[in-house]
């Protein structure tokens, strides 16, 4: 399995370079082939993995004091700046974890466990294993998806490919220091198993939640929304261009509203409106309530919070086939091939019919009841507890011999 993904990394670099013949002209004269170009960028030529230059020592193990003052003490690295969608996930979940009895501490030395709520290809695994470490892993797409799912041009893709290779090497080398992985869907779990070779018994599938008081059918609504597409941050995989093309082909008389951060379209066709994100959650809920349907036909998702929030708000949903959105919401939404403009357009036409929209509105409301941040927090707490107990069993030391082994042999 490892050799397949190592090869896929190399193939991706070749695809990027092959996409534009003039790309290598920007490099020095001695870099006219792929191997030398990669070396110039700091990559090891035809070897698809970077050598890990870091040599971090392992601190002495320490006993956990789980249960002191009735709290499980958790450390989260505050220097990590997550993407907007991951920041929202953490902001919704943290208060529910505190209600479960978790105390967040500012110093790692005071913690029973370190938690990375933003795990994925953009963040590194732990460099130490003196504490149990749990990662809520949001996807590895940045390592292996076709480059044009992530980047709009090959120059940018090649620039970031060095970083992607570094991150992949780090996770391959240090991934076994993660006590447990939490993933938001079975799709994300399969991605983690296949790319890093993580054993399934180290993975817990815990769905994200939804705030039913904030995202609900009752409340203020934005007018003249029509069809809606919501993304926290523009990326190619959010499929905005195809959705707009499908809207034009559909002939639907409703407007199309796109809420997106870091997207700067030069011109938009008639009927399409761009609302600059990021908006407060309460304001996004108003757009959900006022929309005829959410068109969330993205290329890949490991969960898809906008789809769930829209359903809870009484907004019918269209989702893309093949990834987590179909797994989680397919029975309550119209599922389309996200690469097919005609199929997306046909789904828009269906949702423009009030009877069809009303049907999927009810399906979505029922499906949304299965999700809550309270359930998400309770499941995280159980994973945290298990990780601490297992870490104590494996790493607690007395006189240089594992305590559990001493008990087994009766010494």
C-alpha positions as semicolon CSV with decimal commas, in nm:
position;residue;x (nm);y (nm);z (nm)
1;X;0,000;0,000;0,000
2;X;0,282;0,242;0,090
3;X;0,456;0,191;-0,245
4;X;0,133;0,273;-0,431
5;X;0,096;0,609;-0,257
6;X;0,467;0,685;-0,290
7;X;0,428;0,628;-0,664
8;X;0,113;0,841;-0,670
9;X;0,304;1,131;-0,518
10;X;0,562;1,109;-0,795
11;X;0,293;1,080;-1,063
12;X;0,126;1,392;-0,927
13;X;0,446;1,593;-0,967
14;X;0,480;1,471;-1,326
15;X;0,116;1,565;-1,397
16;X;0,174;1,917;-1,266
17;X;0,483;1,972;-1,480
18;X;0,324;1,815;-1,788
19;X;0,025;2,049;-1,756
20;X;0,228;2,344;-1,875
21;X;0,525;2,309;-2,107
22;X;0,666;2,651;-2,017
23;X;0,671;2,586;-1,645
24;X;1,031;2,463;-1,629
25;X;1,151;2,763;-1,831
26;X;1,121;2,966;-1,510
27;X;1,390;2,755;-1,343
28;X;1,769;2,784;-1,391
29;X;1,932;2,645;-1,704
30;X;2,049;2,330;-1,526
31;X;1,690;2,240;-1,432
32;X;1,533;2,139;-1,760
33;X;1,402;1,803;-1,645
34;X;1,167;1,700;-1,371
35;X;1,428;1,545;-1,144
36;X;1,652;1,851;-1,142
37;X;1,355;2,084;-1,110
38;X;1,239;1,902;-0,801
39;X;1,590;1,913;-0,655
40;X;1,599;2,288;-0,718
41;X;1,277;2,314;-0,520
42;X;1,430;2,119;-0,234
43;X;1,286;1,781;-0,332
44;X;1,497;1,464;-0,360
45;X;1,463;1,411;-0,735
46;X;1,297;1,087;-0,834
47;X;1,268;0,976;-0,470
48;X;0,906;1,067;-0,390
49;X;0,966;1,120;-0,017
50;X;1,176;1,377;0,162
51;X;1,429;1,259;0,413
52;X;1,311;1,371;0,751
53;X;1,575;1,621;0,873
54;X;1,429;1,645;1,222
55;X;1,569;1,449;1,512
56;X;1,349;1,521;1,811
57;X;1,436;1,347;2,135
58;X;1,166;1,176;2,338
59;X;1,122;1,333;2,682
60;X;1,102;1,119;2,990
61;X;0,756;0,967;3,040
62;X;0,536;1,104;3,315
63;X;0,243;0,962;3,502
64;X;-0,098;1,106;3,417
65;X;-0,313;1,244;3,694
66;X;-0,646;1,191;3,518
67;X;-0,934;1,285;3,742
68;X;-0,763;1,553;3,947
69;X;-1,028;1,803;4,057
70;X;-1,282;1,596;3,860
71;X;-1,151;1,712;3,521
72;X;-0,976;1,559;3,227
73;X;-0,711;1,815;3,139
74;X;-0,653;1,871;2,768
75;X;-0,393;2,080;2,590
76;X;-0,456;2,229;2,242
77;X;-0,173;2,408;2,063
78;X;-0,297;2,767;2,039
79;X;-0,032;2,862;1,781
80;X;-0,201;2,657;1,509
81;X;-0,413;2,876;1,284
82;X;-0,676;2,649;1,127
83;X;-0,879;2,694;0,814
84;X;-1,216;2,865;0,865
85;X;-1,419;2,544;0,849
86;X;-1,198;2,374;1,109
87;X;-1,209;2,681;1,330
88;X;-1,589;2,666;1,324
89;X;-1,578;2,296;1,412
90;X;-1,361;2,369;1,717
91;X;-1,566;2,669;1,828
92;X;-1,888;2,467;1,823
93;X;-1,736;2,161;1,992
94;X;-1,522;2,312;2,268
95;X;-1,808;2,437;2,493
96;X;-1,972;2,095;2,474
97;X;-1,646;1,928;2,575
98;X;-1,616;2,163;2,872
99;X;-1,967;2,064;2,974
100;X;-1,854;1,699;2,960
101;X;-1,594;1,782;3,227
102;X;-1,290;1,863;3,016
103;X;-1,063;2,139;3,140
104;X;-0,855;2,307;2,870
105;X;-0,511;2,405;2,999
106;X;-0,265;2,652;2,846
107;X;0,051;2,459;2,928
108;X;0,131;2,117;2,789
109;X;0,305;2,013;3,110
110;X;-0,025;2,046;3,300
111;X;-0,225;1,824;3,064
112;X;-0,339;1,463;3,077
113;X;-0,371;1,456;2,698
114;X;-0,286;1,664;2,392
115;X;-0,557;1,703;2,131
116;X;-0,518;1,825;1,776
117;X;-0,868;1,927;1,660
118;X;-0,738;2,030;1,317
119;X;-0,563;1,711;1,207
120;X;-0,497;1,654;0,841
121;X;-0,245;1,703;0,569
122;X;-0,170;2,066;0,666
123;X;-0,070;1,987;1,025
124;X;0,215;1,777;1,161
125;X;0,185;1,473;1,388
126;X;0,328;1,495;1,742
127;X;0,704;1,525;1,782
128;X;0,686;1,382;2,136
129;X;0,506;1,090;2,293
130;X;0,525;1,171;2,664
131;X;0,150;1,248;2,654
132;X;-0,130;1,058;2,483
133;X;-0,209;1,241;2,160
134;X;-0,547;1,234;1,986
135;X;-0,598;1,381;1,641
136;X;-0,937;1,466;1,496
137;X;-0,832;1,401;1,137
138;X;-1,014;1,593;0,864
139;X;-0,863;1,445;0,552
140;X;-0,557;1,364;0,347
141;X;-0,682;1,496;0,014
142;X;-0,401;1,751;-0,011
143;X;-0,150;1,469;-0,048
144;X;-0,306;1,261;-0,320
145;X;-0,595;1,429;-0,500
146;X;-0,530;1,538;-0,859
147;X;-0,350;1,871;-0,843
148;X;-0,624;2,054;-1,032
149;X;-0,873;1,970;-0,753
150;X;-0,671;2,193;-0,522
151;X;-0,497;2,457;-0,734
152;X;-0,598;2,672;-1,026
153;X;-0,262;2,659;-1,207
154;X;0,039;2,423;-1,224
155;X;0,287;2,684;-1,094
156;X;0,101;2,713;-0,764
157;X;0,055;2,337;-0,747
158;X;0,427;2,269;-0,790
159;X;0,512;2,536;-0,533
160;X;0,297;2,364;-0,269
161;X;0,386;2,009;-0,371
162;X;0,712;2,029;-0,176
163;X;0,512;2,110;0,135
164;X;0,269;1,827;0,068
165;X;0,555;1,580;0,038
166;X;0,707;1,705;0,361
167;X;0,382;1,662;0,549
168;X;0,328;1,316;0,406
169;X;0,678;1,213;0,515
170;X;0,619;1,349;0,866
171;X;0,294;1,158;0,906
172;X;0,451;0,841;0,771
173;X;0,743;0,871;1,017
174;X;0,558;0,995;1,325
175;X;0,200;0,884;1,270
176;X;0,243;0,594;1,512
177;X;0,283;0,848;1,794
178;X;-0,086;0,932;1,761
179;X;-0,273;0,740;2,030
180;X;-0,604;0,756;1,844
181;X;-0,754;0,918;1,537
182;X;-1,106;1,057;1,528
183;X;-1,259;1,099;1,182
184;X;-1,595;1,258;1,090
185;X;-1,703;0,987;0,842
186;X;-1,624;0,638;0,719
187;X;-1,501;0,799;0,398
188;X;-1,241;0,994;0,599
189;X;-1,149;0,676;0,788
190;X;-1,087;0,484;0,463
191;X;-0,874;0,773;0,338
192;X;-0,665;0,758;0,656
193;X;-0,625;0,379;0,637
194;X;-0,529;0,381;0,271
195;X;-0,288;0,677;0,270
196;X;-0,104;0,631;0,601
197;X;-0,174;0,264;0,665
198;X;-0,332;0,342;1,001
199;X;-0,489;0,036;1,164
200;X;-0,866;0,056;1,178
201;X;-0,864;-0,018;1,552
202;X;-0,692;0,318;1,609
203;X;-0,969;0,507;1,430
204;X;-1,301;0,620;1,578
205;X;-1,574;0,754;1,348
206;X;-1,742;1,047;1,523
207;X;-1,977;1,262;1,318
208;X;-1,979;1,638;1,351
209;X;-2,283;1,799;1,509
210;X;-2,517;2,086;1,446
211;X;-2,651;2,354;1,679
212;X;-3,026;2,302;1,652
213;X;-3,098;2,631;1,829
214;X;-2,898;2,830;1,575
215;X;-2,971;2,625;1,262
216;X;-3,347;2,579;1,269
217;X;-3,638;2,658;1,034
218;X;-3,775;2,930;1,263
219;X;-3,611;3,270;1,266
220;X;-3,507;3,557;1,039
221;X;-3,441;3,473;0,676
222;X;-3,251;3,645;0,398
223;X;-3,465;3,746;0,102
224;X;-3,402;3,674;-0,268
225;X;-3,143;3,403;-0,204
226;X;-3,272;3,153;-0,458
227;X;-3,030;2,864;-0,497
228;X;-2,738;2,880;-0,254
229;X;-2,379;2,757;-0,245
230;X;-2,180;2,805;0,077
231;X;-1,806;2,747;0,119
232;X;-1,589;2,862;0,407
233;X;-1,288;2,924;0,182
234;X;-1,255;2,911;-0,196
235;X;-1,081;2,603;-0,330
236;X;-1,108;2,433;-0,668
237;X;-1,273;2,128;-0,508
238;X;-1,565;2,346;-0,396
239;X;-1,671;2,335;-0,763
240;X;-1,805;2,690;-0,781
241;X;-1,732;2,729;-1,153
242;X;-1,921;2,412;-1,254
243;X;-2,213;2,506;-1,029
244;X;-2,237;2,846;-1,198
245;X;-2,214;2,682;-1,539
246;X;-2,490;2,439;-1,441
247;X;-2,703;2,728;-1,317
248;X;-2,672;2,899;-1,655
249;X;-2,764;2,576;-1,834
250;X;-3,059;2,500;-1,607
251;X;-3,280;2,787;-1,718
252;X;-3,401;2,822;-1,357
253;X;-3,550;3,166;-1,293
254;X;-3,431;3,179;-0,934
255;X;-3,108;3,366;-0,853
256;X;-2,792;3,184;-0,741
257;X;-2,614;3,316;-0,431
258;X;-2,256;3,208;-0,357
259;X;-2,111;3,274;-0,011
260;X;-1,736;3,227;-0,028
261;X;-1,428;3,360;0,147
262;X;-1,111;3,441;-0,051
263;X;-1,289;3,424;-0,386
264;X;-1,262;3,719;-0,621
265;X;-1,451;3,652;-0,944
266;X;-1,376;3,901;-1,221
267;X;-1,726;3,885;-1,364
268;X;-2,041;3,694;-1,282
269;X;-2,323;3,598;-1,520
270;X;-2,670;3,740;-1,480
271;X;-2,855;3,603;-1,180
272;X;-2,541;3,509;-0,984
273;X;-2,450;3,703;-0,671
274;X;-2,134;3,669;-0,462
275;X;-2,151;3,738;-0,087
276;X;-1,806;3,775;0,064
277;X;-1,743;3,545;0,360
278;X;-1,676;3,471;0,630
279;X;-2,018;3,554;0,773
280;X;-2,126;3,499;1,133
281;X;-2,299;3,165;1,180
282;X;-2,631;3,332;1,266
283;X;-2,623;3,524;0,936
284;X;-2,546;3,209;0,736
285;X;-2,849;3,048;0,902
286;X;-3,063;3,330;0,763
287;X;-2,939;3,249;0,412
288;X;-3,020;2,880;0,462
289;X;-3,375;2,964;0,570
290;X;-3,427;3,194;0,274
291;X;-3,285;2,959;0,010
292;X;-3,480;2,734;-0,225
293;X;-3,199;2,476;-0,199
294;X;-2,832;2,443;-0,112
295;X;-2,625;2,327;-0,411
296;X;-2,334;2,158;-0,233
297;X;-2,206;1,956;-0,528
298;X;-1,840;1,966;-0,426
299;X;-1,571;1,731;-0,558
300;X;-1,467;1,589;-0,221
301;X;-1,568;1,623;0,143
302;X;-1,482;1,431;0,459
303;X;-1,802;1,562;0,618
304;X;-1,966;1,872;0,468
305;X;-2,095;2,091;0,753
306;X;-2,289;2,330;0,524
307;X;-2,507;2,040;0,405
308;X;-2,599;1,944;0,762
309;X;-2,655;2,305;0,873
310;X;-2,879;2,367;0,573
311;X;-3,088;2,055;0,646
312;X;-3,132;2,158;1,009
313;X;-3,244;2,502;0,888
314;X;-3,513;2,355;0,662
315;X;-3,319;2,404;0,338
316;X;-3,327;2,119;0,081
317;X;-2,981;2,001;-0,029
318;X;-2,801;1,879;-0,342
319;X;-2,473;1,695;-0,270
320;X;-2,190;1,544;-0,473
321;X;-2,158;1,171;-0,527
322;X;-1,873;0,952;-0,407
323;X;-1,748;1,108;-0,085
324;X;-1,871;1,173;0,268
325;X;-2,167;1,391;0,172
326;X;-2,328;1,098;-0,012
327;X;-2,246;0,865;0,278
328;X;-2,399;1,096;0,540
329;X;-2,676;1,282;0,357
330;X;-2,746;1,089;0,037
331;X;-3,078;0,947;0,154
332;X;-3,210;1,294;0,236
333;X;-3,079;1,490;-0,064
334;X;-3,046;1,483;-0,440
335;X;-2,710;1,323;-0,521
336;X;-2,529;1,428;-0,840
337;X;-2,204;1,362;-1,019
338;X;-2,011;1,680;-0,926
339;X;-1,819;1,664;-1,255
340;X;-2,138;1,660;-1,463
341;X;-2,273;2,007;-1,541
342;X;-2,595;1,862;-1,697
343;X;-2,661;1,649;-1,387
344;X;-2,617;1,945;-1,152
345;X;-2,841;2,156;-1,376
346;X;-3,111;1,888;-1,372
347;X;-3,100;1,876;-0,991
348;X;-3,142;2,255;-0,981
349;X;-3,450;2,224;-1,205
350;X;-3,598;1,963;-0,970
351;X;-3,538;2,177;-0,663
352;X;-3,702;2,474;-0,834
353;X;-4,026;2,274;-0,813
354;X;-4,193;2,367;-0,480
355;X;-4,329;2,014;-0,425
356;X;-3,988;1,852;-0,473
357;X;-3,822;2,111;-0,249
358;X;-4,084;2,052;0,022
359;X;-4,021;1,676;0,008
360;X;-3,644;1,712;0,051
361;X;-3,695;1,977;0,315
362;X;-3,874;1,723;0,534
363;X;-3,617;1,453;0,461
364;X;-3,338;1,691;0,559
365;X;-3,503;1,797;0,884
366;X;-3,540;1,432;0,987
367;X;-3,181;1,349;0,894
368;X;-3,043;1,649;1,083
369;X;-3,197;1,523;1,408
370;X;-2,938;1,244;1,412
371;X;-2,655;1,492;1,470
372;X;-2,566;1,707;1,772
373;X;-2,251;1,859;1,915
374;X;-2,341;1,701;2,250
375;X;-2,309;1,354;2,095
376;X;-1,987;1,457;1,923
377;X;-1,841;1,582;2,251
378;X;-1,944;1,270;2,446
379;X;-1,777;1,048;2,184
380;X;-1,459;1,259;2,190
381;X;-1,451;1,233;2,569
382;X;-1,470;0,853;2,552
383;X;-1,185;0,842;2,299
384;X;-0,978;1,074;2,521
385;X;-1,035;0,852;2,825
386;X;-0,942;0,537;2,634
387;X;-0,626;0,701;2,497
388;X;-0,514;0,803;2,846
389;X;-0,579;0,460;2,995
390;X;-0,393;0,286;2,714
391;X;-0,104;0,531;2,738
392;X;-0,076;0,469;3,111
393;X;-0,075;0,096;3,049
394;X;0,197;0,117;2,787
395;X;0,417;0,394;2,924
396;X;0,386;0,418;3,302
397;X;0,726;0,315;3,442
398;X;0,852;0,206;3,779
399;X;1,216;0,115;3,821
400;X;1,263;0,101;3,446
401;X;1,004;-0,178;3,398
402;X;0,648;-0,124;3,276
403;X;0,410;-0,134;3,571
404;X;0,163;-0,356;3,389
405;X;0,439;-0,608;3,309
406;X;0,553;-0,614;3,671
407;X;0,199;-0,692;3,780
408;X;0,173;-0,976;3,526
409;X;0,492;-1,148;3,639
410;X;0,406;-1,092;4,004
411;X;0,705;-0,886;4,102
